[in-house]
Amino acid sequence: MGVPGAIQSIERAAAILRLLASSSGKLGMGEISRSLELAKGTTHGILRTLQQVGFVEQDTASGRYQLGAALLHLGSSYLDVNELRSRSINWADPLASRSGEAVRIGTVLDGKVLVVHHVFRPDDTFQTLDVGSLLPLHATALGKVLLAWDAAAAIVAVRGELTAFTRKTVTKSGLGRALATVRESGWAAEAGEYHPEEAGIAAPIRGHGGLVVGAIGISGPTERVCDARGRPDPTLIGYVRDAARAISRDLGGLRT
């Protein structure tokens, strides 16, 4: 008898539980569906099953979901930062070489982007190591990727004050549309939103079940990353997305 393969419905249920475990509040079905890129019907069916066995609870007033009492000991995160970094290193260095730009890998921490790995630009310019730095979610390509697939973090960002680092920094009214575009395209960009003369491109890193656990991106002078109209170079977008997919495959987030 052959060894059975992975059961997709269980993988998706696990991803929903992990998303709820990492959330700072209750999530609606639509938010869960968007974060994991699942059809609403599929999401609803899994949530009903998880609710029936006590793994998920639904708030009767708002209709939003949270972990059930049986799973409250799962903790707030399932992928250790060190593991994310160690699995990503093999792909970050080649991305820096191919793109000619600095590479950063980040994850969400306390409403910011925590830089867990940083590869310098492959040139002789002075650079400062950013590992451990905290970057704004709304004004960086890494942050936009993380917000696009983290419904709870996006809600907090939209409700809070968005610091305008430059005149191009996205506003509260424009953030929702920007995140919808990121989810549709599968990557994010920023040009002069955090630093006036710097641009970036980033893509999501997915773990088991498709849950977005981090982001990888490049950053450099706007004139090298973008064209004269501020549009990111399609070749660089391809490099970043290829690296993100490779890391996701290593983490079990994409089927080969």
N, C-alpha and C positions, 0 to 999 in steps of 0.2 A: 504494500500500500504506500502511495506517495505521501510526502509530507504536505499537509495543507498549507495554502498561502495565507496571507493576511486577509482578515475580514474587514472590508471597507467600513461597514456600519459601526463596528467597534472602534476603529481608528477615529471616525468622526465623532463618536460619543466621547471618546477620551479627549479629543481636541476641544470640545465644548466645555468639558469639566475643567480643563486646564485654563481655558479662557476665563471662566467664571472664578476660578481660584486666584487668578492674577488680577482680577478687577477690584477696584476700590469701592464699587457699588453694584447695585442690581443692573442687569442688562436686559433690554428688550429683544424679542425674537429677531427683529430686523437688524439690530446691531450685531447680534451673534452671526446672523446669516452673512452680512457684509464682511465682517472681520475674518471669517473662515472661507468666504467665497462659496457658500453652499446655497442651494435653492431653498426658498422659504418653506416649501412643502416638506423637504427633507429635514430641515432644521426643526420644524414643528413636530414631526413624527418622532425624532430622537429625543427632543425635550419632553414630550408626553411620556415616553418610555422611562426616561431617567426620573421623571417625577413620580411615576407609579411605583418605582422601586426605592424611592426615598433619597436618591442621590441629588436631586434638584428640587427646589421649592419655588413656587410662584406666588408673588405678592398679589393678594386678591384685589387690592385697590388699584394698583398701577399695571398689573399684568406682567411685570418684569420678573426676571429669574435671578436666583442666587444658588449657591451650593446648599444641599441639604445637610442636616445635622450630622449624618453619617460620614460626611466627607470634609468636615471643617478642619480636620487635622492634616489635610494635604499640604498646607503651607501656601505661601504667596507666589512661589515660582518653582518650576520643575526643571529648568535648565540652568545649571551653575554658570556664572560668568566666565570662570576659568575654562569650562568645557567649550563654550561658545568661542572663546579666543583660540584655544588649542586646535579646534576643528577648522578655524578660518585662516590660520597663518599660512598654510600651504597655498592658498588661493590669493591672499592679499599681496604677497610679494610679486607674483607674475602680473597682477593687475596694475601695480605701480609701474612695472617695466613696460607693459604694453601701452599704457595711457600716457606715461611721462609725468603723472601727477601724484600728489599725496593720496594715500588711502587710509580711511578710518572705518572701524567697525564699532557700532554702538548698540545700546539697548536702553530701555526706559528705566529711570531711577528717580523717584520723587519728583515727577513732573519735568524732568530734564532728559537729555541724551547723555548717557554715560559712555565715554569713549573707552572701549576695552582693548583696542589694538590700533596702532598707528604706524604706517610705513611712510618714511620720508620720500619726497620727490627724488627721483634718481638724477640729481644734478648737484652742483657745488654751492647752491645758495644756503644761507643760514636758516635753520629750521629748529623749532622747539618741540620736544616730544609732548604729545597731547594725551597720553594714556592717563586715565583718571579724571580728565577734564569733564565738565558738565556744560553742554551746549543747549541752546533753546530749541524746543521742539518745533515751534511754528516758523522759525526763520532759517532753518537748515534743511537740506535735502534729506539727510539722515532722519531728522525729526519728523518731517512730513510723511515719510514712509512708515515710521512707527505709529504716528497718529492715525494714519489711514486705516490701519488694521487693528487698532486698539480703541474700541468704542468708548471705554470708560475714560481713558486719557484725553480723547478728543472732546468729550463732554466737558471735562474740567477746563481744557484749554479755551473752548468757545465761551464758557461762562466767566472765565477769569480775564485779567488784563493782559493784553498782548503788547509787549514792549516793542516800540518802533526803533530798531537799531539803525535803520536808514530810511530814506523816503520810499524805498521799494519794498520794505518789509510788509508781508501780507497783513491785512486788517482783519478784525473779528468778522466783519460781514463777508469777507472773501475767503475765509479759511475753509468753510464747508464746501464751497465749490472747488477749491484747490484740492482738497482731500478726495473728493469724488473723482476728479481727473486722475489722481494718483492711482486709485483703485482700478479705474478703467484701463489705464495704460500699463500698469505694473511697475512703474518707476517714478521717481520724483526728481525735480530740479529746483535750484534756486540760483539767482543771478543778482548779486549785490544786495541781498536781503539782510545778511548778517554783517559781512564786511563789504564796504562799498565797491571794492575792485576784485572781489573773489566770487567764483561760481562753483556749484557742486552738482553732482548727479548721484543718486543712490537707488538701491533696489532692496526688496525684502529678503531676509533669510528665514526659511521656514523649518520647523522641527516636525516631529511625528504628528500625523493627522493634519498637517498643513498650517498649524498655528505659527504666526509670525513671531519669532523669538529675538530678532535683531535686524540690523540693516548694515549693508556695506556700501561705501561710496567713495568717490574721488572728489578732490577740490583743488582749485588752482586759479590763476588769473583769468578773469572773465574772457579776455581776448583769445585765450587758448582753449577754453572749455566751450565757449559759445561763438556763434557767428555775430555779424554786425548788428543784427536785430535782437540779440539776446537769446537766441534759440540754441539749446545744447547740441553739440556735435553728435549726429546719429551713430558714428563709429564708436565714440566713447560710451554712448548709451549701451551699445551692444556689448562692449567689454565688461561694463559693470553688471549687466544682467546675466552674462555668462558666468561671471564669478559667483554671483548670488545663487544661481541655479546649482553650481557645482558644490557649494557649501551646503545648500539645502539637501542635495542628494546624500552627502556624507552624514547629515543629521537624520536622514530618514524622512525628510519632508516632501520629497518628490520621488515618484516612481521612475525607475530607469527603463 
